[in-house]
Amino acid sequence: MLESSPISIQFTIPASDHLGKNEVEGKVRFLLDSVELDWRLKGNVFRGGPQEVNTISLQYGDIEHVELKKRWWKLSSIILRISTPALVEEIPGVEMGKMPLVIDQRSRQEAEKLNSLIDFKRSIFLVNEQTKRLENLSNGL
C-alpha cells in the first residue's frame, strides 16, 4: 500500500576527482506532487566548511528511470536518470542526467519504499498528460 507521507533519503555522490574536492552530500524528498533535491558540496581542506545548500525541484515525469542497487542484500545506492539533463547539470558527479546516489545507512529503510512510489507517481503523471492531449485534440475538432 502506498503511503501519503513523503520519503526522505540522505545521500552522497562520491567525488569525481582524486583529491575529493567535488564530493556532494544531500537529501532527496519524494513529496506528493514533486521531488525536491537539496544538495551541497561537502566541506574539505580545499574549500573550508560545508557550502551553501542548493535546491532543485523535479516533477515525477522528469524521472526517466530509477535503479536500486543492492550490496550484500542491503540497498546501497540509487541511480536516478533524469530525462532533461540540464535540470541537474550543475551537480558535480552527474553525467548526462545520470545521478548515482549512495544512500546513507540511516535512510536505507525509507529507500526500500521508493521504487513502487516512483512507478505509481510517474504513471499518474503520464495518464494526466495523455488526458490533456486527448482533451486538446477533442476541443480542436
DRENPA-3360 file (N, C-alpha, C; in nm, 2 decimals, always signed):
BEGIN
1 = MLESSPIS = +0.08/-0.12/+0.00/+0.00/+0.00/+0.00/+0.09/+0.12/+0.00 ~ +0.05/+0.22/-0.08/+0.13/+0.35/-0.08/+0.09/+0.44/+0.03 ~ +0.19/+0.50/+0.08/+0.16/+0.60/+0.19/+0.16/+0.74/+0.13 ~ +0.09/+0.83/+0.20/+0.09/+0.97/+0.15/+0.20/+1.05/+0.22 ~ +0.27/+0.99/+0.31/+0.38/+1.07/+0.38/+0.50/+1.07/+0.28 ~ +0.58/+1.18/+0.28/+0.69/+1.19/+0.19/+0.80/+1.09/+0.23 ~ +0.88/+1.05/+0.14/+1.00/+0.97/+0.16/+1.12/+1.06/+0.15 ~ +1.21/+1.06/+0.26/+1.33/+1.14/+0.26/+1.45/+1.05/+0.27;
9 = IQFTIPAS = +1.55/+1.07/+0.18/+1.67/+0.99/+0.18/+1.79/+1.08/+0.18 ~ +1.88/+1.05/+0.27/+2.01/+1.12/+0.28/+2.10/+1.05/+0.18 ~ +2.19/+1.12/+0.11/+2.27/+1.06/+0.01/+2.41/+1.13/+0.00 ~ +2.50/+1.07/-0.07/+2.62/+1.13/-0.11/+2.65/+1.10/-0.25 ~ +2.72/+1.18/-0.32/+2.77/+1.15/-0.46/+2.92/+1.15/-0.44 ~ +2.99/+1.04/-0.46/+3.13/+1.04/-0.45/+3.20/+1.14/-0.54 ~ +3.32/+1.19/-0.49/+3.39/+1.29/-0.57/+3.44/+1.23/-0.70 ~ +3.44/+1.31/-0.80/+3.48/+1.26/-0.93/+3.63/+1.28/-0.95;
17 = DHLGKNEV = +3.70/+1.36/-0.86/+3.84/+1.38/-0.87/+3.91/+1.31/-0.76 ~ +4.04/+1.29/-0.78/+4.12/+1.21/-0.68/+4.14/+1.28/-0.55 ~ +4.13/+1.41/-0.55/+4.15/+1.49/-0.42/+4.02/+1.50/-0.34 ~ +3.91/+1.46/-0.39/+3.79/+1.47/-0.32/+3.73/+1.60/-0.31 ~ +3.76/+1.69/-0.40/+3.71/+1.83/-0.39/+3.56/+1.84/-0.43 ~ +3.51/+1.75/-0.51/+3.37/+1.76/-0.56/+3.27/+1.66/-0.50 ~ +3.30/+1.62/-0.37/+3.20/+1.53/-0.31/+3.08/+1.60/-0.27 ~ +2.96/+1.54/-0.30/+2.83/+1.61/-0.27/+2.76/+1.53/-0.17;
25 = EGKVRFLL = +2.69/+1.60/-0.08/+2.60/+1.54/+0.02/+2.47/+1.61/+0.01 ~ +2.36/+1.53/+0.04/+2.23/+1.60/+0.02/+2.12/+1.51/+0.07 ~ +2.00/+1.56/+0.04/+1.88/+1.49/+0.08/+1.78/+1.50/-0.04 ~ +1.72/+1.39/-0.07/+1.61/+1.39/-0.18/+1.48/+1.36/-0.11 ~ +1.38/+1.44/-0.14/+1.25/+1.42/-0.08/+1.15/+1.39/-0.19 ~ +1.08/+1.28/-0.18/+0.97/+1.24/-0.27/+0.84/+1.29/-0.21 ~ +0.79/+1.40/-0.25/+0.67/+1.46/-0.20/+0.55/+1.41/-0.28 ~ +0.43/+1.46/-0.24/+0.31/+1.41/-0.31/+0.31/+1.45/-0.46;
33 = DSVELDWR = +0.35/+1.57/-0.50/+0.34/+1.61/-0.64/+0.48/+1.64/-0.71 ~ +0.58/+1.63/-0.63/+0.72/+1.66/-0.69/+0.83/+1.59/-0.61 ~ +0.95/+1.61/-0.66/+1.07/+1.56/-0.59/+1.16/+1.68/-0.57 ~ +1.20/+1.70/-0.44/+1.29/+1.81/-0.41/+1.43/+1.75/-0.38 ~ +1.53/+1.81/-0.44/+1.66/+1.76/-0.42/+1.75/+1.87/-0.36 ~ +1.79/+1.86/-0.24/+1.87/+1.95/-0.17/+2.01/+1.90/-0.17 ~ +2.11/+1.98/-0.21/+2.25/+1.93/-0.22/+2.35/+2.04/-0.19 ~ +2.47/+2.00/-0.15/+2.58/+2.10/-0.13/+2.71/+2.02/-0.14;
41 = LKGNVFRG = +2.81/+2.10/-0.17/+2.95/+2.04/-0.17/+2.99/+2.01/-0.03 ~ +3.04/+1.90/+0.00/+3.09/+1.86/+0.13/+3.22/+1.94/+0.16 ~ +3.23/+1.99/+0.28/+3.34/+2.07/+0.33/+3.47/+1.98/+0.32 ~ +3.58/+2.04/+0.28/+3.71/+1.97/+0.28/+3.82/+2.07/+0.30 ~ +3.94/+2.03/+0.30/+4.06/+2.11/+0.32/+4.07/+2.22/+0.22 ~ +4.03/+2.20/+0.10/+4.05/+2.30/-0.01/+3.94/+2.41/+0.00 ~ +3.83/+2.38/+0.05/+3.71/+2.47/+0.04/+3.68/+2.52/+0.18 ~ +3.72/+2.46/+0.28/+3.68/+2.51/+0.42/+3.56/+2.42/+0.46;
49 = GPQEVNTI = +3.46/+2.49/+0.53/+3.34/+2.42/+0.58/+3.24/+2.38/+0.47 ~ +3.13/+2.32/+0.50/+3.03/+2.29/+0.41/+2.98/+2.42/+0.33 ~ +2.94/+2.40/+0.21/+2.89/+2.51/+0.13/+2.74/+2.53/+0.14 ~ +2.69/+2.63/+0.07/+2.55/+2.67/+0.07/+2.47/+2.56/+0.01 ~ +2.35/+2.53/+0.06/+2.26/+2.43/+0.01/+2.18/+2.48/-0.11 ~ +2.18/+2.40/-0.21/+2.11/+2.43/-0.34/+1.99/+2.34/-0.34 ~ +1.88/+2.39/-0.40/+1.75/+2.31/-0.41/+1.71/+2.30/-0.55 ~ +1.68/+2.18/-0.60/+1.63/+2.16/-0.73/+1.49/+2.09/-0.72;
57 = SLQYGDIE = +1.39/+2.14/-0.78/+1.26/+2.08/-0.78/+1.23/+2.01/-0.91 ~ +1.19/+1.88/-0.90/+1.17/+1.80/-1.02/+1.03/+1.74/-1.02 ~ +0.97/+1.73/-1.13/+0.84/+1.66/-1.14/+0.86/+1.51/-1.16 ~ +0.76/+1.43/-1.12/+0.78/+1.28/-1.14/+0.80/+1.25/-1.29 ~ +0.75/+1.32/-1.38/+0.77/+1.30/-1.52/+0.91/+1.32/-1.57 ~ +0.99/+1.40/-1.49/+1.12/+1.43/-1.52/+1.21/+1.31/-1.49 ~ +1.17/+1.22/-1.41/+1.25/+1.10/-1.37/+1.22/+0.99/-1.47 ~ +1.32/+0.96/-1.55/+1.30/+0.86/-1.66/+1.32/+0.72/-1.61;
65 = HVELKKRW = +1.41/+0.70/-1.52/+1.44/+0.56/-1.47/+1.49/+0.56/-1.33 ~ +1.46/+0.47/-1.25/+1.51/+0.45/-1.12/+1.57/+0.31/-1.10 ~ +1.69/+0.30/-1.06/+1.76/+0.17/-1.04/+1.81/+0.16/-0.90 ~ +1.76/+0.06/-0.82/+1.80/+0.04/-0.69/+1.92/-0.07/-0.69 ~ +2.03/-0.03/-0.63/+2.14/-0.13/-0.63/+2.16/-0.18/-0.49 ~ +2.17/-0.31/-0.48/+2.20/-0.38/-0.35/+2.34/-0.43/-0.35 ~ +2.39/-0.43/-0.22/+2.52/-0.48/-0.20/+2.51/-0.57/-0.07 ~ +2.54/-0.69/-0.08/+2.53/-0.79/+0.03/+2.39/-0.78/+0.08;
73 = WKLSSIIL = +2.29/-0.79/+0.00/+2.14/-0.79/+0.03/+2.09/-0.67/+0.10 ~ +2.17/-0.56/+0.10/+2.12/-0.44/+0.15/+2.13/-0.33/+0.05 ~ +2.03/-0.25/+0.04/+2.02/-0.14/-0.05/+2.14/-0.04/-0.03 ~ +2.22/-0.02/-0.13/+2.34/+0.07/-0.11/+2.33/+0.20/-0.19 ~ +2.27/+0.19/-0.30/+2.27/+0.31/-0.39/+2.15/+0.32/-0.48 ~ +2.12/+0.44/-0.52/+2.01/+0.46/-0.62/+2.07/+0.53/-0.74 ~ +2.03/+0.49/-0.86/+2.07/+0.56/-0.98/+1.94/+0.62/-1.04 ~ +1.93/+0.75/-1.04/+1.82/+0.82/-1.10/+1.86/+0.87/-1.23;
81 = RISTPALV = +1.78/+0.85/-1.33/+1.81/+0.90/-1.47/+1.70/+1.01/-1.49 ~ +1.75/+1.13/-1.52/+1.66/+1.24/-1.54/+1.65/+1.27/-1.69 ~ +1.52/+1.28/-1.74/+1.50/+1.29/-1.88/+1.56/+1.42/-1.94 ~ +1.57/+1.53/-1.86/+1.63/+1.65/-1.91/+1.76/+1.68/-1.83 ~ +1.87/+1.64/-1.89/+2.00/+1.65/-1.81/+2.03/+1.80/-1.76 ~ +1.98/+1.90/-1.83/+2.00/+2.04/-1.79/+1.95/+2.07/-1.66 ~ +1.85/+2.00/-1.61/+1.80/+2.02/-1.48/+1.89/+2.00/-1.36 ~ +1.98/+1.90/-1.38/+2.08/+1.86/-1.28/+2.22/+1.87/-1.32;
89 = EEIPGVEM = +2.25/+1.95/-1.42/+2.39/+1.96/-1.47/+2.49/+2.03/-1.38 ~ +2.44/+2.11/-1.29/+2.53/+2.18/-1.20/+2.58/+2.10/-1.08 ~ +2.52/+1.98/-1.06/+2.57/+1.89/-0.95/+2.69/+1.82/-1.00 ~ +2.80/+1.83/-0.92/+2.92/+1.75/-0.96/+2.89/+1.60/-0.95 ~ +2.95/+1.52/-1.04/+2.93/+1.38/-1.04/+2.81/+1.33/-1.11 ~ +2.73/+1.42/-1.17/+2.61/+1.38/-1.25/+2.65/+1.40/-1.40 ~ +2.64/+1.29/-1.47/+2.67/+1.30/-1.61/+2.55/+1.26/-1.70 ~ +2.51/+1.35/-1.79/+2.40/+1.34/-1.88/+2.27/+1.29/-1.81;
97 = GKMPLVID = +2.24/+1.35/-1.70/+2.12/+1.31/-1.62/+2.13/+1.19/-1.54 ~ +2.24/+1.12/-1.53/+2.25/+1.00/-1.45/+2.31/+1.04/-1.32 ~ +2.23/+1.02/-1.21/+2.27/+1.06/-1.08/+2.29/+0.94/-0.99 ~ +2.42/+0.90/-0.96/+2.44/+0.79/-0.87/+2.44/+0.83/-0.73 ~ +2.34/+0.80/-0.65/+2.33/+0.85/-0.51/+2.36/+0.73/-0.42 ~ +2.46/+0.75/-0.34/+2.50/+0.65/-0.24/+2.41/+0.68/-0.11 ~ +2.33/+0.58/-0.07/+2.24/+0.60/+0.03/+2.31/+0.60/+0.17 ~ +2.27/+0.69/+0.25/+2.32/+0.69/+0.39/+2.26/+0.57/+0.46;
105 = QRSRQEAE = +2.33/+0.51/+0.55/+2.29/+0.39/+0.62/+2.15/+0.41/+0.69 ~ +2.13/+0.53/+0.75/+2.01/+0.56/+0.82/+1.89/+0.57/+0.73 ~ +1.91/+0.59/+0.60/+1.79/+0.61/+0.51/+1.76/+0.48/+0.43 ~ +1.83/+0.37/+0.45/+1.81/+0.25/+0.37/+1.66/+0.20/+0.39 ~ +1.61/+0.20/+0.50/+1.47/+0.15/+0.52/+1.37/+0.23/+0.44 ~ +1.39/+0.36/+0.44/+1.30/+0.45/+0.36/+1.31/+0.43/+0.21 ~ +1.44/+0.40/+0.17/+1.46/+0.38/+0.03/+1.40/+0.26/-0.03 ~ +1.37/+0.16/+0.06/+1.30/+0.04/+0.01/+1.17/+0.06/-0.05;
113 = KLNSLIDF = +1.10/+0.17/+0.00/+0.97/+0.21/-0.05/+0.97/+0.28/-0.18 ~ +1.08/+0.32/-0.22/+1.10/+0.42/-0.33/+1.05/+0.37/-0.46 ~ +1.08/+0.25/-0.50/+1.06/+0.20/-0.64/+0.91/+0.20/-0.67 ~ +0.83/+0.15/-0.58/+0.68/+0.15/-0.60/+0.62/+0.29/-0.61 ~ +0.67/+0.38/-0.52/+0.62/+0.51/-0.52/+0.65/+0.59/-0.65 ~ +0.77/+0.58/-0.70/+0.80/+0.65/-0.82/+0.73/+0.59/-0.94 ~ +0.72/+0.46/-0.95/+0.64/+0.40/-1.06/+0.49/+0.45/-1.06 ~ +0.44/+0.45/-0.94/+0.30/+0.50/-0.92/+0.28/+0.64/-0.96;
121 = KRSIFLVN = +0.37/+0.73/-0.91/+0.36/+0.87/-0.94/+0.39/+0.90/-1.09 ~ +0.48/+0.83/-1.15/+0.51/+0.85/-1.29/+0.39/+0.81/-1.37 ~ +0.33/+0.70/-1.34/+0.21/+0.65/-1.42/+0.10/+0.75/-1.41 ~ +0.08/+0.81/-1.29/-0.03/+0.91/-1.28/+0.01/+1.03/-1.36 ~ +0.13/+1.08/-1.36/+0.18/+1.19/-1.44/+0.15/+1.16/-1.59 ~ +0.19/+1.04/-1.64/+0.17/+1.01/-1.78/+0.02/+1.00/-1.82 ~ -0.06/+0.95/-1.73/-0.20/+0.94/-1.76/-0.26/+1.08/-1.77 ~ -0.22/+1.17/-1.68/-0.27/+1.31/-1.68/-0.22/+1.38/-1.81;
129 = EQTKRLEN = -0.10/+1.36/-1.85/-0.05/+1.42/-1.97/-0.13/+1.37/-2.09 ~ -0.16/+1.24/-2.10/-0.23/+1.18/-2.21/-0.37/+1.24/-2.21 ~ -0.43/+1.25/-2.09/-0.57/+1.31/-2.09/-0.57/+1.45/-2.14 ~ -0.47/+1.53/-2.10/-0.46/+1.67/-2.15/-0.45/+1.67/-2.30 ~ -0.37/+1.58/-2.36/-0.36/+1.58/-2.51/-0.49/+1.54/-2.57 ~ -0.55/+1.44/-2.52/-0.68/+1.40/-2.58/-0.79/+1.51/-2.57 ~ -0.79/+1.58/-2.46/-0.88/+1.69/-2.44/-0.85/+1.80/-2.55 ~ -0.73/+1.83/-2.57/-0.69/+1.93/-2.67/-0.73/+1.89/-2.81;
137 = LSNGL = -0.71/+1.76/-2.84/-0.75/+1.71/-2.97/-0.90/+1.72/-2.99 ~ -0.97/+1.68/-2.88/-1.12/+1.68/-2.90/-1.17/+1.82/-2.90 ~ -1.11/+1.92/-2.84/-1.15/+2.06/-2.84/-1.12/+2.12/-2.98 ~ -1.02/+2.07/-3.05/-0.98/+2.12/-3.18/-1.07/+2.07/-3.29 ~ -1.15/+1.96/-3.26/-1.24/+1.91/-3.37/-1.37/+1.98/-3.37;
% end
